[in-house]
């Protein structure tokens, strides 16, 4: 893997809300596709990733994301790469 120039330099710490806006659109339209954030693969189709449906039957409380949206898992996960 090639190193990205400047990646190891110190970057300023910023609050996420200073560089991004929170998505507030809920699934009121009955969309059925559910995605999940994988540490190793990024945003993936949930049924393909888990090979079964793990989402609840009622998806109305789920957030709707659009292409180009920034999505992350705020829960702690083990780094996908040892030297990240």
N, C-alpha and C positions, 0 to 999 in steps of 0.2 A: 504494500500500500504506500502511495506517495504522500509525503507530508505537505499540507497546505501552508504556504508561506505566510508567516505572521500569526498562525493559529496559536502558537505557544506564548505569544506576547500577552501582557496583562491587558485585560479588557475592563472597562468600567462596569460596575454592578448597577443595574437599573431595575426598577420595579416593572413587572410585566405590564401593568396598566398604563405605563408611560409610553409603551411602544406598540400596544395592541388593544383592541376593543373586545369586550366579552360578547359572545354570541347570545342573543336573548330569544331567538325564534324557537318555539317548541313545535313538536310534531303534531300540529292540529289538522294536517291534511291527510293523515292516515298512511304516511309513507311506511313501507315494510322493510326496506334494506337497512341493516344495522352494521356499522363499522366499529372497530375497536383499535386502540393504539397498542402496537407491539413494539417493545424496546428494540427488537432486532430488525423488524420489517417495516416499521412505521404504521401508517393507516391502512388497515386491511379489512376485508369483508369478514364479519364475525362468524358466519356459518362456515365459511371455507377454512378459517383459521382454527376453529375449535372442532370442525367436522360435525357440528350439531348446533341447534339453536340454544343459546344461553340467555338471550334477552327475555324480558318479561313479555307476557301476552299483550299487555296494554303498553303501547309505545308512545302514548300521548305526552308523557313527561320527558321524553328524550329530546335532546337538542338537535336541530337541523343544521348540518354543515354543508357549505357549497364549495365547488371547486375553487381553489385559491385560498381558502380559509386556513388559518394556523390552528392546529389541534395538538394538544399535549395531554398527558396523564399527570395530574397533580399528585398522585400517590407515588411514594418512593418505589422505585424498581431497581433491581441490580443493573449495573451498566451492561449494555449489550456487548461492549468491546472492552477488553482489559485495559487498554492504554488510551481510553477516551478522555 
